[in-house]
Amino acid sequence: MKQIIVKITGAVLLAGMLLSSCTKNFEDINTDPNNTPNAAPKQLLAPALVGALTYGMLRNRNFNNELMQVTVNTSDAEGQVFRYDYRANWADYLYNGWYSELTNFKDIYKIASGELAYNKSYMGIALICQSWIYSMLTDTYGDIPYFHSNEAKDSSNYEPAFDKQKDIYADIFRKLDTANTLLTTGTAIDSASDPVYRGSVAKWRKFGNSLYLRLLLRVSGKAEVAQSSIAKIKDIVEVNAAKYPIIANNDESAILHWTGAGPYVSPYLSVREQDFRAPGIASFFIDHLVSWNDPRIDIPTYGSSGVNRWAISPAAGIYAGIPSGYAPGSGVVKKSYFLSTTSAATLMTDPLTGMMMNYAEVQFILAEAAAKGWISGSAETYYNNGVQNSITLWLPQWKLAIADYLSAADIQWNEAGTVEDKMEQIHLQKYYALFLEDLEQWFEYRRTGHPVLPKGPGLRNNGIMPARMTYPVYVQSTNPTNYKIAVAAQGPDVISTQVWWQKP
């Protein structure tokens, strides 16, 4: 009997030891390190950047490019964007997508500012990316939820107020100033987590300050903030240039290079090949490139690159386009178009299409500021640099002297022209520098009216470029009180209602 009791007791003790062994450090042992519930900033940054760019690139292709006469759909159906006619359901995609990525960038900032993962560089990068996305949202829709957006998870705020664009811009500027300060420390980040600058904190700082210039310029025509905006541009460029470094060459451009590996696969590969090549190239877009002998489409003259970098198909051996805004029933025929293939070098696979901001854009910003007398320096020099680097970003091997190119194309700087003449020169070239860059062509056209676009007989909206996207329809039912307040303050929820910075 004693032997039986001893055996039972020993078995119980052994089971207890095994149970203790199994439960010791249970959470550590059974947590997947690749799917931890407490993600680190280095795990969130790349997916958030890929996501934000994906939404912008896909709407660049089928919305911005149609409005801004890069492409033209060959359709007589209703609801064609190129005719300034688009339905309310166009609004959902960017609104939903960009707000979802804002949650990730806010999480990066929150985690990076905590004790366990304190890192000023990730904090600064998160603020820059938030500013970038919020600016695109407000420039697309106008007044939007800002100060209390993305609070549903933490604060159960499912009906955020809409904030005025003026207040949003003021806070974006504060964010960018804070980011510049945070990034001065140069705290290291994981290079593998950063698909834009491969861990170069200094380059992120330059992007943030260049974005600052873009947005200051955007509101510079608004009377109530014009003086302060112009003064800040001068402060960044001249007075405190050492404090505010900006993008200084093509290598410092903010571009997520699509490698085709892992998550870095271009969103254009999600578009069917037949859909990618369906729109024709617009006459406005292609005719200038032809008249300039532009090397990006490999016209066989001097300075030819030997590479059709933008992968545009000629029609019957020539580059030709479709006039945008044509009336239904005109019988237009597609001519040149963007080639589509996953097995050759086209825009579907090009690594440079993940464009956030490039050096040429910065040069054109400075050219405009100089031409208006806001900063010292030569507007002509900035203009020439912008044109040259707009080309060499895509074709680094292009060696033709910029003065020779501009002279042969008859687009050299005209110092004797009026301010409007100079704005047309700058913004026609900037239009090509902004190619593939989210909705920036549209934003800049709405700000300046340049470059002057031809108006076809089939345009709707009284032939006036749409000023915004409408809010998603579901917002009217999910956030009705704040929606009504926003519409009462901003104006009717239609595409012709101008946003704050468009009004005098």
DOVO-226024 format. One record per residue (C-alpha): residue number from 1; residue in three letters; x, y, z. Coordinates in nm, 3 decimals, decimal comma. Layout:
NODE num residu      xx      yy      zz
NODE NUM    ALA       X       Y       Z
...
//
This chain:
NODE num residu      xx      yy      zz
NODE   1    MET   0,000   0,000   0,000
NODE   2    LYS   0,286   0,238   0,091
NODE   3    GLN   0,446   0,163  -0,247
NODE   4    ILE   0,125   0,262  -0,427
NODE   5    ILE   0,102   0,594  -0,231
NODE   6    VAL   0,467   0,675  -0,309
NODE   7    LYS   0,416   0,606  -0,681
NODE   8    ILE   0,103   0,824  -0,694
NODE   9    THR   0,277   1,107  -0,509
NODE  10    GLY   0,577   1,089  -0,742
NODE  11    ALA   0,351   1,099  -1,045
NODE  12    VAL   0,172   1,407  -0,913
NODE  13    LEU   0,503   1,583  -0,845
NODE  14    LEU   0,632   1,495  -1,194
NODE  15    ALA   0,314   1,624  -1,354
NODE  16    GLY   0,342   1,946  -1,156
NODE  17    MET   0,700   1,994  -1,267
NODE  18    LEU   0,603   1,935  -1,629
NODE  19    LEU   0,309   2,174  -1,604
NODE  20    SER   0,533   2,439  -1,449
NODE  21    SER   0,789   2,385  -1,723
NODE  22    CYS   0,524   2,421  -1,992
NODE  23    THR   0,378   2,744  -1,854
NODE  24    LYS   0,708   2,915  -1,771
NODE  25    ASN   0,767   3,203  -2,019
NODE  26    PHE   0,460   3,084  -2,208
NODE  27    GLU   0,390   3,420  -2,378
NODE  28    ASP   0,752   3,466  -2,487
NODE  29    ILE   0,784   3,116  -2,625
NODE  30    ASN   0,449   3,118  -2,804
NODE  31    THR   0,465   3,465  -2,962
NODE  32    ASP   0,539   3,477  -3,334
NODE  33    PRO   0,821   3,733  -3,363
NODE  34    ASN   0,706   3,818  -3,716
NODE  35    ASN   0,350   3,892  -3,606
NODE  36    THR   0,397   4,052  -3,268
NODE  37    PRO   0,094   4,240  -3,131
NODE  38    ASN   0,330   4,524  -3,034
NODE  39    ALA   0,478   4,615  -3,371
NODE  40    ALA   0,796   4,821  -3,387
NODE  41    PRO   0,824   5,130  -3,608
NODE  42    LYS   1,062   4,944  -3,839
NODE  43    GLN   0,789   4,688  -3,906
NODE  44    LEU   0,521   4,946  -3,986
NODE  45    LEU   0,705   5,199  -4,202
NODE  46    ALA   0,748   5,010  -4,529
NODE  47    PRO   0,393   4,867  -4,548
NODE  48    ALA   0,246   5,210  -4,472
NODE  49    LEU   0,454   5,376  -4,744
NODE  50    VAL   0,366   5,106  -4,997
NODE  51    GLY  -0,002   5,140  -4,910
NODE  52    ALA  -0,011   5,520  -4,933
NODE  53    LEU   0,170   5,517  -5,267
NODE  54    THR  -0,056   5,244  -5,403
NODE  55    TYR  -0,369   5,454  -5,352
NODE  56    GLY  -0,208   5,763  -5,501
NODE  57    MET  -0,060   5,585  -5,802
NODE  58    LEU  -0,380   5,410  -5,903
NODE  59    ARG  -0,582   5,732  -5,881
NODE  60    ASN  -0,305   5,916  -6,061
NODE  61    ARG  -0,348   5,677  -6,350
NODE  62    ASN  -0,725   5,683  -6,388
NODE  63    PHE  -0,822   6,019  -6,235
NODE  64    ASN  -0,542   6,277  -6,240
NODE  65    ASN  -0,415   6,174  -6,583
NODE  66    GLU  -0,763   6,202  -6,733
NODE  67    LEU  -0,830   6,546  -6,583
NODE  68    MET  -0,485   6,678  -6,669
NODE  69    GLN  -0,475   6,558  -7,032
NODE  70    VAL  -0,208   6,294  -6,994
NODE  71    THR  -0,449   6,026  -7,116
NODE  72    VAL  -0,796   6,020  -7,271
NODE  73    ASN  -1,049   5,741  -7,248
NODE  74    THR  -1,204   5,651  -7,582
NODE  75    SER  -1,560   5,628  -7,457
NODE  76    ASP  -1,886   5,808  -7,531
NODE  77    ALA  -2,039   5,686  -7,206
NODE  78    GLU  -2,155   5,912  -6,924
NODE  79    GLY  -1,932   5,975  -6,623
NODE  80    GLN  -1,602   6,026  -6,803
NODE  81    VAL  -1,338   6,199  -6,591
NODE  82    PHE  -1,169   6,367  -6,890
NODE  83    ARG  -1,500   6,547  -6,955
NODE  84    TYR  -1,503   6,681  -6,598
NODE  85    ASP  -1,783   6,439  -6,522
NODE  86    TYR  -1,734   6,185  -6,246
NODE  87    ARG  -1,968   6,011  -6,009
NODE  88    ALA  -1,971   6,032  -5,629
NODE  89    ASN  -1,833   5,678  -5,593
NODE  90    TRP  -1,493   5,804  -5,713
NODE  91    ALA  -1,455   5,964  -5,370
NODE  92    ASP  -1,434   5,651  -5,154
NODE  93    TYR  -1,106   5,500  -5,266
NODE  94    LEU  -0,858   5,771  -5,166
NODE  95    TYR  -1,056   5,877  -4,859
NODE  96    ASN  -1,066   5,525  -4,718
NODE  97    GLY  -0,715   5,429  -4,825
NODE  98    TRP  -0,522   5,734  -4,712
NODE  99    TYR  -0,701   5,750  -4,377
NODE 100    SER  -0,622   5,383  -4,316
NODE 101    GLU  -0,250   5,449  -4,374
NODE 102    LEU  -0,264   5,751  -4,143
NODE 103    THR  -0,346   5,508  -3,862
NODE 104    ASN  -0,019   5,328  -3,932
NODE 105    PHE   0,188   5,647  -3,937
NODE 106    LYS   0,023   5,767  -3,616
NODE 107    ASP   0,109   5,430  -3,459
NODE 108    ILE   0,472   5,470  -3,571
NODE 109    TYR   0,489   5,806  -3,396
NODE 110    LYS   0,318   5,677  -3,083
NODE 111    ILE   0,544   5,371  -3,052
NODE 112    ALA   0,862   5,563  -3,139
NODE 113    SER   0,785   5,825  -2,874
NODE 114    GLY   0,740   5,563  -2,601
NODE 115    GLU   1,009   5,449  -2,360
NODE 116    LEU   1,049   5,102  -2,507
NODE 117    ALA   1,118   5,214  -2,865
NODE 118    TYR   1,214   5,581  -2,826
NODE 119    ASN   1,357   5,705  -3,155
NODE 120    LYS   1,339   6,068  -3,267
NODE 121    SER   1,406   5,980  -3,630
NODE 122    TYR   1,106   5,749  -3,664
NODE 123    MET   0,900   6,018  -3,490
NODE 124    GLY   1,014   6,279  -3,742
NODE 125    ILE   0,955   6,050  -4,040
NODE 126    ALA   0,607   5,967  -3,911
NODE 127    LEU   0,521   6,339  -3,888
NODE 128    ILE   0,649   6,401  -4,242
NODE 129    CYS   0,441   6,114  -4,380
NODE 130    GLN   0,132   6,227  -4,188
NODE 131    SER   0,179   6,577  -4,331
NODE 132    TRP   0,219   6,436  -4,682
NODE 133    ILE  -0,102   6,231  -4,661
NODE 134    TYR  -0,311   6,494  -4,482
NODE 135    SER  -0,208   6,754  -4,741
NODE 136    MET  -0,324   6,527  -5,024
NODE 137    LEU  -0,651   6,455  -4,845
NODE 138    THR  -0,735   6,819  -4,778
NODE 139    ASP  -0,627   6,927  -5,128
NODE 140    THR  -0,855   6,658  -5,271
NODE 141    TYR  -1,166   6,712  -5,055
NODE 142    GLY  -1,123   7,046  -4,873
NODE 143    ASP  -1,225   7,051  -4,507
NODE 144    ILE  -1,169   6,706  -4,358
NODE 145    PRO  -1,140   6,534  -4,018
NODE 146    TYR  -0,790   6,616  -3,896
NODE 147    PHE  -0,737   6,692  -3,529
NODE 148    HIS  -0,963   6,405  -3,420
NODE 149    SER  -0,934   6,168  -3,713
NODE 150    ASN  -0,826   5,806  -3,667
NODE 151    GLU  -0,944   5,800  -3,303
NODE 152    ALA  -1,199   5,520  -3,329
NODE 153    LYS  -0,960   5,255  -3,193
NODE 154    ASP  -0,827   5,447  -2,894
NODE 155    SER  -1,104   5,694  -2,812
NODE 156    SER  -1,411   5,539  -2,977
NODE 157    ASN  -1,462   5,862  -3,171
NODE 158    TYR  -1,655   5,736  -3,471
NODE 159    GLU  -1,788   6,077  -3,575
NODE 160    PRO  -1,492   6,318  -3,592
NODE 161    ALA  -1,545   6,684  -3,664
NODE 162    PHE  -1,434   6,827  -3,997
NODE 163    ASP  -1,159   7,085  -3,957
NODE 164    LYS  -1,109   7,391  -4,173
NODE 165    GLN  -0,838   7,368  -4,435
NODE 166    LYS  -0,676   7,686  -4,302
NODE 167    ASP  -0,630   7,523  -3,959
NODE 168    ILE  -0,513   7,197  -4,114
NODE 169    TYR  -0,239   7,371  -4,310
NODE 170    ALA  -0,126   7,566  -4,006
NODE 171    ASP  -0,088   7,244  -3,808
NODE 172    ILE   0,087   7,065  -4,096
NODE 173    PHE   0,345   7,343  -4,091
NODE 174    ARG   0,392   7,291  -3,718
NODE 175    LYS   0,437   6,918  -3,777
NODE 176    LEU   0,702   6,977  -4,043
NODE 177    ASP   0,892   7,220  -3,822
NODE 178    THR   0,884   6,964  -3,540
NODE 179    ALA   1,000   6,689  -3,777
NODE 180    ASN   1,293   6,901  -3,891
NODE 181    THR   1,399   6,947  -3,529
NODE 182    LEU   1,358   6,579  -3,443
NODE 183    LEU   1,567   6,472  -3,742
NODE 184    THR   1,859   6,700  -3,657
NODE 185    THR   1,977   6,443  -3,403
NODE 186    GLY   2,035   6,191  -3,682
NODE 187    THR   1,924   5,901  -3,462
NODE 188    ALA   1,983   5,582  -3,661
NODE 189    ILE   1,696   5,381  -3,806
NODE 190    ASP   1,691   5,032  -3,953
NODE 191    SER   1,792   5,077  -4,319
NODE 192    ALA   1,599   4,765  -4,418
NODE 193    SER   1,279   4,926  -4,286
NODE 194    ASP   1,311   5,228  -4,516
NODE 195    PRO   1,237   5,164  -4,886
NODE 196    VAL   1,268   5,534  -4,975
NODE 197    TYR   1,604   5,645  -4,833
NODE 198    ARG   1,754   5,319  -4,699
NODE 199    GLY   1,801   5,461  -4,352
NODE 200    SER   1,934   5,807  -4,447
NODE 201    VAL   1,779   6,030  -4,183
NODE 202    ALA   1,943   6,335  -4,345
NODE 203    LYS   1,756   6,272  -4,670
NODE 204    TRP   1,424   6,231  -4,487
NODE 205    ARG   1,489   6,572  -4,330
NODE 206    LYS   1,546   6,722  -4,676
NODE 207    PHE   1,225   6,569  -4,805
NODE 208    GLY   1,030   6,712  -4,509
NODE 209    ASN   1,160   7,063  -4,571
NODE 210    SER   1,101   7,035  -4,947
NODE 211    LEU   0,744   6,925  -4,876
NODE 212    TYR   0,720   7,230  -4,652
NODE 213    LEU   0,812   7,450  -4,952
NODE 214    ARG   0,554   7,277  -5,172
NODE 215    LEU   0,275   7,342  -4,925
NODE 216    LEU   0,382   7,699  -4,844
NODE 217    LEU   0,370   7,774  -5,215
NODE 218    ARG   0,025   7,618  -5,239
NODE 219    VAL  -0,126   7,864  -4,992
NODE 220    SER   0,086   8,162  -5,099
NODE 221    GLY  -0,195   8,304  -5,311
NODE 222    LYS  -0,439   8,312  -5,020
NODE 223    ALA  -0,449   8,674  -4,905
NODE 224    GLU  -0,479   8,610  -4,532
NODE 225    VAL  -0,166   8,392  -4,517
NODE 226    ALA   0,028   8,512  -4,820
NODE 227    GLN   0,269   8,734  -4,630
NODE 228    SER   0,361   8,473  -4,370
NODE 229    SER   0,390   8,197  -4,633
NODE 230    ILE   0,622   8,400  -4,853
NODE 231    ALA   0,832   8,498  -4,552
NODE 232    LYS   0,867   8,133  -4,449
NODE 233    ILE   0,972   8,034  -4,802
NODE 234    LYS   1,248   8,294  -4,783
NODE 235    ASP   1,340   8,173  -4,435
NODE 236    ILE   1,383   7,814  -4,554
NODE 237    VAL   1,566   7,898  -4,876
NODE 238    GLU   1,786   8,186  -4,763
NODE 239    VAL   1,766   8,320  -4,408
NODE 240    ASN   1,803   7,985  -4,230
NODE 241    ALA   1,905   7,758  -4,515
NODE 242    ALA   2,144   7,563  -4,292
NODE 243    LYS   1,859   7,490  -4,053
NODE 244    TYR   1,629   7,375  -4,334
NODE 245    PRO   1,823   7,160  -4,583
NODE 246    ILE   1,621   7,068  -4,893
NODE 247    ILE   1,647   6,810  -5,172
NODE 248    ALA   1,962   6,903  -5,365
NODE 249    ASN   1,994   6,643  -5,644
NODE 250    ASN   1,807   6,358  -5,811
NODE 251    ASP   1,953   6,101  -5,573
NODE 252    GLU   1,777   6,278  -5,285
NODE 253    SER   1,434   6,263  -5,450
NODE 254    ALA   1,167   6,097  -5,237
NODE 255    ILE   1,094   5,786  -5,442
NODE 256    LEU   1,005   5,437  -5,328
NODE 257    HIS   1,189   5,227  -5,585
NODE 258    TRP   0,988   4,922  -5,685
NODE 259    THR   1,225   4,627  -5,693
NODE 260    GLY   0,968   4,360  -5,772
NODE 261    ALA   1,070   4,168  -5,460
NODE 262    GLY   0,864   4,116  -5,148
NODE 263    PRO   0,625   4,401  -5,078
NODE 264    TYR   0,797   4,633  -5,327
NODE 265    VAL   0,590   4,534  -5,628
NODE 266    SER   0,449   4,821  -5,832
NODE 267    PRO   0,072   4,871  -5,792
NODE 268    TYR   0,053   4,904  -6,170
NODE 269    LEU   0,105   4,530  -6,190
NODE 270    SER  -0,239   4,491  -6,032
NODE 271    VAL  -0,390   4,656  -6,341
NODE 272    ARG  -0,475   4,424  -6,627
NODE 273    GLU  -0,249   4,480  -6,926
NODE 274    GLN  -0,543   4,552  -7,157
NODE 275    ASP  -0,676   4,809  -6,910
NODE 276    PHE  -0,335   4,973  -6,872
NODE 277    ARG  -0,304   5,037  -7,244
NODE 278    ALA  -0,674   5,117  -7,299
NODE 279    PRO  -0,658   5,499  -7,265
NODE 280    GLY  -0,497   5,687  -7,548
NODE 281    ILE  -0,229   5,948  -7,487
NODE 282    ALA  -0,371   6,302  -7,492
NODE 283    SER  -0,257   6,540  -7,764
NODE 284    PHE  -0,152   6,799  -7,507
NODE 285    PHE   0,085   6,558  -7,336
NODE 286    ILE   0,247   6,404  -7,642
NODE 287    ASP   0,260   6,702  -7,879
NODE 288    HIS   0,496   6,900  -7,658
NODE 289    LEU   0,730   6,605  -7,619
NODE 290    VAL   0,740   6,562  -7,996
NODE 291    SER   0,803   6,930  -8,067
NODE 292    TRP   1,085   6,937  -7,810
NODE 293    ASN   1,248   6,616  -7,939
NODE 294    ASP   1,220   6,496  -7,584
NODE 295    PRO   1,455   6,202  -7,512
NODE 296    ARG   1,212   6,033  -7,273
NODE 297    ILE   1,014   5,905  -7,570
NODE 298    ASP   1,325   5,836  -7,781
NODE 299    ILE   1,258   6,049  -8,084
NODE 300    PRO   1,550   5,959  -8,315
NODE 301    THR   1,729   6,294  -8,328
NODE 302    TYR   2,032   6,439  -8,151
NODE 303    GLY   2,026   6,365  -7,782
NODE 304    SER   1,832   6,043  -7,835
NODE 305    SER   1,859   5,816  -7,534
NODE 306    GLY   1,805   5,493  -7,721
NODE 307    VAL   1,548   5,407  -7,453
NODE 308    ASN   1,175   5,473  -7,473
NODE 309    ARG   1,171   5,527  -7,096
NODE 310    TRP   0,806   5,623  -7,073
NODE 311    ALA   0,715   5,329  -7,296
NODE 312    ILE   0,480   5,515  -7,529
NODE 313    SER   0,373   5,333  -7,841
NODE 314    PRO   0,385   5,534  -8,165
NODE 315    ALA   0,089   5,508  -8,400
NODE 316    ALA   0,181   5,420  -8,758
NODE 317    GLY   0,537   5,519  -8,677
NODE 318    ILE   0,459   5,860  -8,525
NODE 319    TYR   0,372   5,986  -8,179
NODE 320    ALA   0,021   6,127  -8,186
NODE 321    GLY  -0,258   6,176  -7,937
NODE 322    ILE  -0,630   6,230  -7,886
NODE 323    PRO  -0,773   6,576  -7,816
NODE 324    SER  -0,914   6,573  -7,462
NODE 325    GLY  -1,269   6,686  -7,390
NODE 326    TYR  -1,401   6,571  -7,725
NODE 327    ALA  -1,778   6,558  -7,763
NODE 328    PRO  -1,955   6,220  -7,757
NODE 329    GLY  -2,003   6,086  -8,107
NODE 330    SER  -1,687   6,248  -8,242
NODE 331    GLY  -1,550   5,912  -8,353
NODE 332    VAL  -1,201   5,965  -8,212
NODE 333    VAL  -0,951   5,686  -8,263
NODE 334    LYS  -0,680   5,594  -8,014
NODE 335    LYS  -0,332   5,661  -8,142
NODE 336    SER  -0,031   5,649  -7,909
NODE 337    TYR  -0,071   5,480  -7,572
NODE 338    PHE   0,136   5,357  -7,278
NODE 339    LEU   0,270   5,013  -7,353
NODE 340    SER   0,167   4,740  -7,113
NODE 341    THR   0,364   4,425  -7,055
NODE 342    THR   0,501   4,258  -6,746
NODE 343    SER   0,789   4,103  -6,938
NODE 344    ALA   0,955   4,420  -7,067
NODE 345    ALA   1,052   4,765  -6,940
NODE 346    THR   0,729   4,964  -6,919
NODE 347    LEU   0,571   5,192  -6,661
NODE 348    MET   0,404   4,882  -6,516
NODE 349    THR   0,741   4,764  -6,389
NODE 350    ASP   0,946   5,085  -6,380
NODE 351    PRO   1,113   5,135  -6,039
NODE 352    LEU   1,071   5,516  -6,049
NODE 353    THR   0,691   5,529  -6,046
NODE 354    GLY   0,676   5,532  -5,664
NODE 355    MET   0,716   5,910  -5,675
NODE 356    MET   0,655   6,125  -5,365
NODE 357    MET   0,862   6,432  -5,456
NODE 358    ASN   1,154   6,482  -5,691
NODE 359    TYR   1,439   6,729  -5,723
NODE 360    ALA   1,304   6,889  -6,041
NODE 361    GLU   0,985   6,987  -5,858
NODE 362    VAL   1,192   7,161  -5,591
NODE 363    GLN   1,380   7,355  -5,861
NODE 364    PHE   1,054   7,469  -6,019
NODE 365    ILE   0,925   7,580  -5,678
NODE 366    LEU   1,239   7,792  -5,642
NODE 367    ALA   1,203   7,921  -5,999
NODE 368    GLU   0,852   8,045  -5,923
NODE 369    ALA   0,961   8,206  -5,596
NODE 370    ALA   1,253   8,379  -5,769
NODE 371    ALA   1,041   8,495  -6,065
NODE 372    LYS   0,797   8,655  -5,820
NODE 373    GLY   1,079   8,824  -5,632
NODE 374    TRP   1,031   8,633  -5,307
NODE 375    ILE   1,385   8,496  -5,297
NODE 376    SER   1,712   8,602  -5,453
NODE 377    GLY   1,883   8,393  -5,715
NODE 378    SER   1,819   8,342  -6,083
NODE 379    ALA   1,479   8,212  -6,189
NODE 380    GLU   1,641   8,110  -6,516
NODE 381    THR   1,899   7,895  -6,338
NODE 382    TYR   1,632   7,721  -6,132
NODE 383    TYR   1,422   7,671  -6,445
NODE 384    ASN   1,714   7,524  -6,640
NODE 385    ASN   1,801   7,294  -6,350
NODE 386    GLY   1,440   7,181  -6,327
NODE 387    VAL   1,417   7,092  -6,696
NODE 388    GLN   1,750   6,912  -6,698
NODE 389    ASN   1,684   6,706  -6,387
NODE 390    SER   1,329   6,625  -6,491
NODE 391    ILE   1,491   6,443  -6,785
NODE 392    THR   1,799   6,300  -6,614
NODE 393    LEU   1,593   6,153  -6,331
NODE 394    TRP   1,463   5,909  -6,592
NODE 395    LEU   1,770   5,911  -6,816
NODE 396    PRO   2,089   5,958  -6,611
NODE 397    GLN   2,300   5,895  -6,921
NODE 398    TRP   2,153   6,195  -7,108
NODE 399    LYS   2,446   6,435  -7,164
NODE 400    LEU   2,318   6,703  -7,402
NODE 401    ALA   2,391   7,054  -7,270
NODE 402    ILE   2,070   7,196  -7,129
NODE 403    ALA   2,121   7,529  -7,309
NODE 404    ASP   2,139   7,347  -7,644
NODE 405    TYR   1,829   7,141  -7,567
NODE 406    LEU   1,623   7,443  -7,460
NODE 407    SER   1,734   7,649  -7,759
NODE 408    ALA   1,657   7,376  -8,012
NODE 409    ALA   1,317   7,316  -7,852
NODE 410    ASP   1,252   7,694  -7,836
NODE 411    ILE   1,170   7,677  -7,467
NODE 412    GLN   1,460   7,876  -7,326
NODE 413    TRP   1,384   8,110  -7,037
NODE 414    ASN   1,224   8,441  -7,136
NODE 415    GLU   1,337   8,698  -6,883
NODE 416    ALA   1,147   8,972  -7,070
NODE 417    GLY   0,814   8,795  -7,029
NODE 418    THR   0,540   8,894  -6,787
NODE 419    VAL   0,497   8,711  -6,459
NODE 420    GLU   0,215   8,512  -6,619
NODE 421    ASP   0,439   8,426  -6,915
NODE 422    LYS   0,701   8,300  -6,673
NODE 423    MET   0,445   8,100  -6,476
NODE 424    GLU   0,334   7,931  -6,797
NODE 425    GLN   0,695   7,842  -6,881
NODE 426    ILE   0,765   7,706  -6,534
NODE 427    HIS   0,442   7,514  -6,495
NODE 428    LEU   0,449   7,357  -6,840
NODE 429    GLN   0,782   7,201  -6,750
NODE 430    LYS   0,669   7,128  -6,395
NODE 431    TYR   0,371   6,942  -6,542
NODE 432    TYR   0,614   6,684  -6,685
NODE 433    ALA   0,822   6,675  -6,367
NODE 434    LEU   0,504   6,586  -6,177
NODE 435    PHE   0,418   6,302  -6,414
NODE 436    LEU   0,298   6,000  -6,211
NODE 437    GLU   0,310   6,194  -5,880
NODE 438    ASP  -0,031   6,127  -5,714
NODE 439    LEU  -0,263   6,426  -5,787
NODE 440    GLU   0,000   6,700  -5,785
NODE 441    GLN  -0,058   6,811  -6,145
NODE 442    TRP  -0,425   6,869  -6,063
NODE 443    PHE  -0,349   7,050  -5,738
NODE 444    GLU  -0,103   7,284  -5,907
NODE 445    TYR  -0,334   7,356  -6,200
NODE 446    ARG  -0,611   7,449  -5,957
NODE 447    ARG  -0,370   7,683  -5,778
NODE 448    THR  -0,222   7,856  -6,082
NODE 449    GLY  -0,429   7,787  -6,395
NODE 450    HIS  -0,105   7,669  -6,558
NODE 451    PRO  -0,016   7,511  -6,786
NODE 452    VAL  -0,301   7,637  -7,003
NODE 453    LEU  -0,499   7,331  -7,115
NODE 454    PRO  -0,712   7,330  -7,432
NODE 455    LYS  -1,084   7,296  -7,367
NODE 456    GLY  -1,279   7,051  -7,582
NODE 457    PRO  -1,646   7,090  -7,675
NODE 458    GLY  -1,753   6,790  -7,469
NODE 459    LEU  -1,655   6,926  -7,127
NODE 460    ARG  -1,910   6,933  -6,844
NODE 461    ASN  -1,904   7,144  -6,525
NODE 462    ASN  -1,934   7,456  -6,746
NODE 463    GLY  -1,592   7,376  -6,888
NODE 464    ILE  -1,426   7,457  -6,554
NODE 465    MET  -1,167   7,223  -6,405
NODE 466    PRO  -1,323   7,042  -6,105
NODE 467    ALA  -1,208   7,194  -5,777
NODE 468    ARG  -1,240   6,888  -5,555
NODE 469    MET  -1,375   6,540  -5,509
NODE 470    THR  -1,700   6,514  -5,322
NODE 471    TYR  -1,706   6,343  -4,982
NODE 472    PRO  -1,786   5,970  -4,984
NODE 473    VAL  -2,162   5,915  -4,979
NODE 474    TYR  -2,147   5,697  -4,669
NODE 475    VAL  -2,011   5,990  -4,465
NODE 476    GLN  -2,354   6,151  -4,490
NODE 477    SER  -2,505   5,862  -4,293
NODE 478    THR  -2,217   5,764  -4,063
NODE 479    ASN  -2,120   6,118  -3,960
NODE 480    PRO  -2,429   6,325  -4,052
NODE 481    THR  -2,400   6,610  -3,802
NODE 482    ASN  -2,040   6,695  -3,880
NODE 483    TYR  -2,094   6,642  -4,252
NODE 484    LYS  -2,370   6,903  -4,253
NODE 485    ILE  -2,155   7,147  -4,056
NODE 486    ALA  -1,870   7,100  -4,305
NODE 487    VAL  -2,093   7,156  -4,608
NODE 488    ALA  -2,251   7,464  -4,449
NODE 489    ALA  -1,905   7,612  -4,387
NODE 490    GLN  -1,727   7,514  -4,710
NODE 491    GLY  -2,009   7,515  -4,962
NODE 492    PRO  -2,220   7,255  -5,143
NODE 493    ASP  -2,071   6,906  -5,165
NODE 494    VAL  -2,016   6,925  -5,540
NODE 495    ILE  -1,708   6,919  -5,762
NODE 496    SER  -1,731   7,293  -5,842
NODE 497    THR  -1,699   7,413  -5,481
NODE 498    GLN  -1,354   7,560  -5,434
NODE 499    VAL  -1,140   7,470  -5,135
NODE 500    TRP  -1,004   7,740  -4,903
NODE 501    TRP  -0,672   7,806  -5,076
NODE 502    GLN  -0,838   7,841  -5,417
NODE 503    LYS  -1,054   8,132  -5,304
NODE 504    PRO  -0,904   8,484  -5,310
//
